[in-house]
Amino acid sequence: MTETIEQKCIAKGVKLTEQRKIIAKVMSESTDHPDVDELYTRVSKIDSKISIATVYRTVKLFEESGIVTKHDFKGGKARYEELNESHHDHLIDIKTGEIIEFVDDEIEKLQKKVAEKYGYELVDHKLELYGVKKNK
């Protein structure tokens, strides 16, 4: 079973107020890569007393604690997702904002090959592909 954001906070010693627990739960249950405004809308439905400033501070705390990661996909707004052990890349639809996570063994091999060609050992990478859906 995958650890939730709340469980990761506990393991890392991050203090969890009731409001932070709600934000952590909403983020853990997200199947997309929400920005702070989207998170605020979702948590407000659970607890209307949570301010957008609290959401910003909490997301920043989670990011600084290595629990979530920030993505600056094209489109201006930072988006967040839970940090996982498994690597994946992103395909972003520039019209709809849909984000597809994927893993492709051929791309992984090619990236290592390119690094080796230039005398490097690949230790990390981030791949973001941007496109528009083709009409069939």
Backbone hydrogen bonds, N-H to C=O, Kabsch-Sander energy under -0.5 kcal/mol:
donor,donor_aa,acceptor,acceptor_aa,energy
8,K,4,T,-2.1
9,C,5,I,-2.5
10,I,6,E,-2.3
11,A,7,Q,-2.3
12,K,8,K,-1.7
13,G,9,C,-0.6
13,G,10,I,-1.1
14,V,9,C,-2.8
15,K,13,G,-0.5
17,T,15,K,-0.6
21,K,17,T,-2.2
22,I,18,E,-1.9
23,I,19,Q,-2.2
24,A,20,R,-2.9
25,K,21,K,-2.5
26,V,22,I,-2.6
27,M,23,I,-2.4
28,S,24,A,-2.6
29,E,25,K,-2.0
30,S,26,V,-0.6
30,S,27,M,-0.9
39,L,35,D,-2.3
40,Y,36,V,-2.9
41,T,37,D,-2.2
42,R,38,E,-2.0
43,V,39,L,-3.0
44,S,40,Y,-2.3
45,K,41,T,-0.8
46,I,43,V,-1.0
47,D,43,V,-3.0
50,I,47,D,-1.6
55,V,51,S,-1.7
56,Y,52,I,-2.6
57,R,53,A,-2.7
58,T,54,T,-2.6
59,V,55,V,-2.7
60,K,56,Y,-2.3
61,L,57,R,-2.3
62,F,58,T,-2.7
63,E,59,V,-2.4
64,E,60,K,-2.8
65,S,61,L,-1.7
66,G,63,E,-1.6
67,I,62,F,-2.8
68,V,62,F,-1.1
69,T,81,E,-3.2
71,H,79,R,-3.5
76,G,73,F,-0.6
79,R,71,H,-2.8
80,Y,34,P,-2.3
81,E,69,T,-1.9
83,L,67,I,-2.5
89,D,102,F,-3.3
90,H,127,L,-2.1
91,L,100,I,-2.5
92,I,129,L,-3.5
93,D,98,E,-2.8
94,I,92,I,-0.7
94,I,131,G,-2.6
97,G,93,D,-2.5
100,I,91,L,-3.0
100,I,98,E,-0.5
101,E,99,I,-0.5
102,F,89,D,-2.1
108,E,104,D,-2.2
109,K,105,D,-2.5
110,L,106,E,-2.4
111,Q,107,I,-2.5
112,K,108,E,-1.7
113,K,109,K,-2.3
114,V,110,L,-2.6
115,A,111,Q,-2.2
116,E,112,K,-2.6
117,K,113,K,-2.4
118,Y,114,V,-1.3
119,G,116,E,-1.9
120,Y,115,A,-3.0
122,L,120,Y,-0.6
129,L,90,H,-3.0
131,G,92,I,-2.5
